[in-house]
Amino acid sequence: MQSENKENTMANKSWTLTTEEDPDDPESLLLTFPPDLLESAGWKAGDTLDWKDNGDGSWSLTKKE
């Protein structure tokens, strides 16, 4: 029941994130997740995420089980 509520909460929210240049490697980009996104998604450092191209310039991320 609790995970169902979490999914509903996530379905109603979206975030726009900006990439930043990695100061250690100018060829790489970093993506920083805000704390409210991590909390809503139930994600933490070390989690593996699946990236899905939505085909409209946006991406969907889900935690890989």
Secondary structure, DSSP 8 states (H G I E B T S, - for coil): -HHHHHHHHHHT------EEEETTEEEEEEE---HHHHHHHT--TT--EEEEE-SSS-EEEEE--
